[in-house]
Amino acid sequence: MTNHLATAGLFLSKDEHLSRIALFFDTTFIIRIANKNAGMLKYVQNKEKTEIVQLQILPKYQGKGVGKYIVNYMIQKSLDLKSRLMLKVLKQNPAVRLYERCGFQIVDQDTHEFYMEYILDSTRDT
């Protein structure tokens, strides 16, 4: 993640990194494949919306469908709860394309991030 932040021109101090890790720490889940850590998912949820706060896949597991599987899991979870599914992603992060393929659309942006929301499309095959 540090590389994506640096590419965006964001250089966090050690304290800022620790603060980012601590944010919603109790909603952090480790993604494991064959008893090995493959990444992490952090999300918050209430009746109105579900927000993917962080999704990180270790480089060794990228490009193998792990991220898509987790995103589709979160889509189904939000559909079951009838809640909106949202996330923010750094503009330079290649994951933007994954989110778009899974049905997210950019609904807003700031200097560094796209704000994305899952838009239901009955013609899409996730």
Beta strands, then each sheet from edge to edge (+ up, - down):
strand 1: 28-33
strand 2: 36-45
strand 3: 49-57
strand 4: 84-90
strand 5: 104-109
strand 6: 113-118
sheet 1: 1+ 2- 3+ 4+ 6- 5+
end
